[in-house]
């Protein structure tokens, strides 16, 4: 389990823990521009008990883990079916919709100018990342991996850090997905869709960073571990 403390920055938690971003929004805690603020300070600024907020975050962590199948093969299949294809499908319609909203409402003071470019940049990074998982990392995990898998996993973690920064940019550009009064249907659909996409991506990265990847942390010492060839083949 990831150990979040009162010293952990809210920006880190929001981009790593499923449900944390929405929890912070509910309490008026900003985490894009001021994401380096420790949880204790953010709670104090919002007028809520830091310990209670930490308890709710820990409950979110437990809930997120319940989604993960025990067998490695089943977990990989879940990630592919639930997240990889969903991300591709969502980005195909969200980017042109963002372009449309920016074009039509560009003069509005709340217009998400730059959102289409931010989504396109994230797509350019995310699609090759998922392809590397599908073609190299996941097949190795499904069979007997070799020590090089640790380098692949390190690269994937670096990619996730980059994608987390993109999520913070999107949060900023959409003002926390806050719609202005009288927002049209396209603008509304855009924010609903982008928020769902961002929430999915956070959950996707959490399943890999906190559940899947740690299963291969000791890949050079098979004996007596859960990563023995027999255990891997069972997954």
Secondary structure, DSSP 8 states (H G I E B T S, - for coil): -----TTSBHHHHHHHSTTHHHHHHHTT---STTTTSBHHHHHHHHTS-HHHHHHHHHHHHHHHHTTS-SSHHHHHHHHIIIIIHHHHHHHHHHHHHHHHHHHHHTTSTT--TTHHHHHHHHHHHHHHHHHHIIIIIHHHHHS---TTHHHHHHHHHHHHHHHHHHHHHHHHHTTTT---TT--HHHHHHHHHHHHHHHHHHHHHHIIIIIIGGGGTTTT--TTSTTSHHHHHH-
